[in-house]
């Protein structure tokens, strides 16, 4: 009996399998990752709780924040805490999917540790337009055939993943995909240049984008082909690059709300001013006078709006005299903004977005001359 009791005491009962958790402190997350062979997801519709827990420890406990950083890179993580055995995770794999209200972003911008250590740069950000006021009452649901096909694909991929040893699986791109990726990187790199690149304000995020593109391509390849092996085609990579463009535009908006890009914040302030005044046209002088800015700051904000299709600079009139910079205003600013809820943080064209803390999102077409009113036409 004593021998049986001793053997029973030595039996290690494995933890119950978990695919994801809704919320966990960094310490609890490390423990769960250790129990789940280093793989876990955090999926919650209250994203503020995740960031609050990360921020709570980021100022004093670098190791606590480190589990999130290692979870993105698949790195080795060791947690040594007094009162328990060390937890060693050879390949930390953490998938995080969060849904948060836009107001959370302004608080995130105040956490220098989360930004400085790269936590915020590891996310793919999306700030979709609000559908409130436009939602159809009757909507076509997902067909049973589509649900069944999706379930079969996911189950098959999970089974294939479990059958593979713990060693990494290598995916390669075909020659056309490799050339497309290299060409895209040639275009992407100058966008990170300090002071001149349009992604200079989010260089930490932009520097990780090539790796994110490959992650997206790998996931799309698995979903399209039904296997985690094989070669990534040029069509799959092109789809990943299209998603990268979407996430780039939305990340600019998200970091703009966090206060990372003053030009974007100024552009949002000017857009509010244009909406409130309901004007067909404005001048650079009118903007810097009303905002108490210098002329360069006003011109910079208007230039950003022009890049996204909300205004355009009129041609210089012929004849002598001083020239006042006159900007035509997109009529959609005046005619439709009042139809939407005022809480949304951005306005956007098709993919590009501008943070705007007072005007909701609105899809506007690319600017053309016939979209703008002339003074004579009214």
Secondary structure, DSSP 4 states (H G I P E B T S, - for coil): -HHHHHHHHHPPPPPPP-SEES---HHHHHHHHHHTTTEEEEEES-HHHHHHHHHHHHTT-HHHHHHHHHHHHT--EEE--TTS--EEESS-EEEEEE---THHHHHHTT-HHHHHTTSGGGSPP--PPP-TTT--SS-PPPPHHHHHHHHHHHHHHHHHHHHS-SSPPP-EE-HHHHHHHHHHHHHHHGGGSTTTSTTGGGHHHHHHHHHHHHHHHHHHHHHHHSSS-SEE-HHHHHHHHHHHHHHHHHHHHHHHHTTS-HHHHHHHHHHHHHHHHT-SEEEHHHHHHHHT--HHHHHHHHHHHHHTTSEEEPPPPSSSS----EEEE-HHHHHTGGGS-TT--EEESSS-EEE-SSS---B-PPP-GGGS--TTT-
